[in-house]
């Protein structure tokens, strides 16, 4: 999962979504081990984007 790719895809999709439409982001914490800092950072960024 790459945050930049998801962010760009959302930007491109927004004009195409009808009023009151929604985008569902699915990010799982269980995919990454303790040493996978980049994976944790991407998931954390997606969670932050979802809540903002």
ROMARTOR-289469 format. One line per field, with one value per residue (C-alpha): residue in one letter; x, y, z; residue number from 1. Coordinates in steps of 0.2 Angstrom, whole numbers, always signed. Example, Ala and Ser with C-alpha at 12.3 -4.5 7.8 and 13.67 -1.06 7.14 Angstrom:
<pts>
residuo	c(A, S)
c1	c(+62, +68)
c2	c(-22, -5)
c3	c(+39, +36)
num	c(1, 2)
</pts>
This chain:
<pts>
residuo	c(X, X, X, X, X, X, X, X, X, X, X, X, X, X, X, X, X, X, X, X, X, X, X, X, X, X, X, X, X, X, X, X, X, X, X, X, X, X, X, X, X, X, X, X, X, X, X, X, X, X, X, X)
c1	c(+0, +7, -1, +3, -5, -21, -21, -19, -33, -45, -41, -45, -61, -69, -76, -84, -93, -111, -118, -118, -107, -93, -76, -71, -53, -48, -31, -26, -14, -11, -2, +14, +27, +36, +51, +40, +41, +36, +20, +15, +18, +7, -7, -6, -7, -22, -31, -26, -33, -49, -52, -48)
c2	c(+0, +17, +33, +44, +32, +31, +50, +54, +41, +50, +67, +60, +51, +66, +75, +59, +55, +60, +71, +62, +49, +41, +33, +18, +16, -1, -2, -16, -15, -34, -34, -27, -34, -25, -20, -14, +5, +10, -1, +6, +24, +21, +14, +27, +41, +33, +32, +50, +55, +45, +54, +72)
c3	c(+0, -5, +3, -12, -24, -14, -11, -30, -34, -21, -29, -47, -41, -31, -46, -52, -36, -34, -20, -4, -11, -2, -3, +7, +12, +18, +27, +39, +53, +53, +36, +43, +55, +69, +57, +43, +47, +29, +30, +47, +41, +25, +36, +49, +35, +28, +45, +48, +30, +34, +50, +44)
num	c(1, 2, 3, 4, 5, 6, 7, 8, 9, 10, 11, 12, 13, 14, 15, 16, 17, 18, 19, 20, 21, 22, 23, 24, 25, 26, 27, 28, 29, 30, 31, 32, 33, 34, 35, 36, 37, 38, 39, 40, 41, 42, 43, 44, 45, 46, 47, 48, 49, 50, 51, 52)
</pts>
